[in-house]
Amino acid sequence: MPSGKVHDAFNLALLPLAILTPKPLEPLPLAMGYIVGTMFFSPDLDLSKSRAAARWGLLRVLWLPYAKVAAHRRISHVPVLGLILRTAYLCILCMVVLIFLIACGVNIRLAFHGALPRHALSFIIGMLIADTLHIALDALSSSLKRLMPK
């Protein structure tokens, strides 16, 4: 299985190809999603000591329950489903924080603008491309190891 450094280098080397997207996707939000997906939202968040987890700094403790539940290279490494699971987990954490802040009397206002759906879609697709490339590299590495004589 490739190291975190190899995953990062592989994904970042393919970034220029990923941003060559057709309309209606937006290149900048797609590239941002791709980088976030590569650096912070990797399928390897299922490892408590991964490079992706370390990049969260002190907030890496938030990913410990996820790492316990999502065994490495299981559900977190299923294309689309793994990204949905990590996104849902993070959304639940954010909702808990928002509910706490509202309960403490903090006035929270969320505003969305007309361009959000297209930009959000581009960002999500960027994350999905990064996620898929990570999983593909793991699969390729595992296949090559099986073919190599011992």
N, C-alpha and C positions, 0 to 999 in steps of 0.2 A: 504494500500500500504506500502511495506517495506521501512524503512528509508535508507538513503545512507550508514550508518554503516552496516546495515543488508545486503544490496547488496554487499558491499565490502567483508564482512566476508564470505558470501555464495560463491561468485565467487572465492575468494582466497582459500577457503577450497576445492574447486573442481579442482583447478589448477593441482594437481598431476595426476588426471584422464585425464585431457585435454591433457597433454603432452605425454600420452601413445598412440602415433599416429603411424599408419603404414607408411612405406616408400611410396612415396618419400618425405613426409613431414619431415621437420627438427625440432627436439624438441626445440632447443634454440630459433630460430626465432618465433616459434609458441607460446612458453611461453612468449616471449617479447610482441608479439601482444596481447596475452590474458591479460597481466598486463596493457598494454597501453589502451586496450579496456575497462578494468574494471575501471581503475583509472582516465583516462583523456578523454576518447572518449565514455563515457556512453550515453545511450539514454536519460538520465536525463540532458543533456546539454540543453534540451528544457526548463529547469527551470533556471532562471538567478541566483538563490541562492542555487544551488545544490552543493554537495561536489565535483563533477567532475568539475563544473565551477570554484569553489574556488581554485582548484589545479592549474589552469592556472595562478594564481596570478594576476598581473596587466594586463596580456593578456586576462583575462576573458571578458573584454569589447568587444573583437572580437566576442564573442558568443552571445552578446545581440541581434543583428539583427536575428540571428538564433532562439533564444528563442521567439522572437516576432512572427515570421512567423510560426514556428512549435509548435503548441499548445501542451501542455503536454499530453502524452500518446496517441497522434494521430499518425501522419506519422512517427515520430521519434521512435515509439515503434512497428513498423512493421518490422519483421525479414527481413534481407537483405536490404530492401528498406531504412530503417532508417540509416543503416551504409553507404549505397551508398550516401544518401543525405548529411550526416555529412562529409563524405570524399570529395565529390564534393565541398561543401561549403569551407572546409579548402583549397582545391586545388586552388579554385578561389582566396581566400585571398593570398595564396602564389604566384600565378601568378601576382597579382596586385603589390606585393612587388618586385618581380623579374623585372617586366616591369619598375617600378619606378627606381630601382637600375641601370638597363641597360640604361635608359634615362639619369641618372646622370653620366654615363660614367664608371660604375663599370663593369669590365670584368668578366662575369659569365661563368664557364665551368662545365658542368655536364658530368660525366663519369659513365658508367655502365659496370659492369664486368659480365662474363659468369655465375656466380653463382647467380646473382640477381634474375632471375625469380623464381627459386625453393625456395629461402629464402623469397622473397617477397610474394609468394603464401602461405608459411607457416605462415608468419606474419599476413597476411590478414585473413587466416582461424582462427588463434588464436583470432583476434579481433571479428570475426563472432561468434565464440563459446561463448566468453564473452558476447557479445550483446544478443545472443539467450538465454543464462542463465538468464540474467537480465530481459528480457521480460517474460520468463517462470515464474520466481519468482513473478513478478507483477501479471501475470494471475492467478497463484496459490493462491496468497494472496487475490485477488479480489473474486475468487470463494469461498474460505473458509469463507470470510466475509459474502457473500450472504447466505451461509448455516447456519451460526450461528444465533441462535434466539436472538432477540433484547430484 
